[in-house]
Amino acid sequence: MVESNIKLSDLARVFVYGTLKPGEANYKRYCTDKVVDVKRAFVQGKLFALPMDYPAMTLGDSQVYGYLLSFSNPKILNELDVLEDYQPNRQMPENLYNRQIIEVYEPQSLSYSWAWVYLMTLQQVDQLGGFLQADGWWSGCGLTPKYSYL
């Protein structure tokens, strides 16, 4: 899937667990024509459904399932930052989500690499009325996981 003229080190990798997953509300607008690789993956954290019909993830020790998206143009992060209401020059509590690097695993528990992820603080999740998704999977349009690690 990765074009031969794109070096792996030049890719912007983002782990997505919500509306940016393939088939979900924001994938077509933000990702379809920009993604060069899509892999099923999971990370360590805690996943919450929010009443506004999108999820939030916090740091934690459970598994959160989603996809590792690779983009050839790192400027995609600017677009995703706007979507996620993240500005690097603001204090953490002023952002809706905060972008940070996290280790991403393939379904067999082998590490793929490190990637960007958008996280909320537990305090923000509580303020927004989030509730834990114990199985680590969220879907806004009824998608069910089609892979065996759930």
Summary of the structure (lengths in Angstrom):
residues: 150
radius of gyration: 14.6
end to end distance: 25.3
largest distance: 46.0
contacts: 423
relative contact order: 0.25
helix: 16%
strand: 37%
